[in-house]
Amino acid sequence: MIGEIWKEPGKTGRVFVVYPQKVKEEDAIKETATEKHIKKSDLQAVTGWTYKGELYICKDAPAKKAVKKTVVIRKG
């Protein structure tokens, strides 16, 4: 179960690890922490959506055909 990596444009853009909706938040955080060598307490899972090749971090869908995802990001 490897997540898909999304990066914001720019030199200092944030990095997101995106998993399918069916993946539990705890499992997504655990895998990302292990893979990236980061403490689990420094990560959080949020709801995200993918639509037309773009990633949206929000609770509500940006469009009817958007696909719900579990997104792991760093706290802060």
Long-range contacts (C-beta under 8 A, 24 or more apart in sequence): 1-27, 1-31, 2-31, 2-35, 3-28, 3-31, 3-32, 3-72, 6-55, 14-73, 14-74, 16-48, 16-55, 16-57, 16-71, 16-72, 16-73, 17-71, 17-72, 17-73, 18-48, 18-50, 18-55, 18-69, 18-70, 18-71, 18-72, 19-69, 19-70, 19-71, 19-72, 20-69, 20-70, 21-67, 21-68, 21-69, 21-70, 23-70, 24-70, 25-70, 28-70, 28-72, 29-72, 32-72, 38-74, 42-74, 42-75, 43-72, 43-73, 43-74, 43-75, 44-72, 44-73, 44-74, 44-75, 45-70, 45-71, 45-72, 46-70, 46-71, 46-73, 47-71
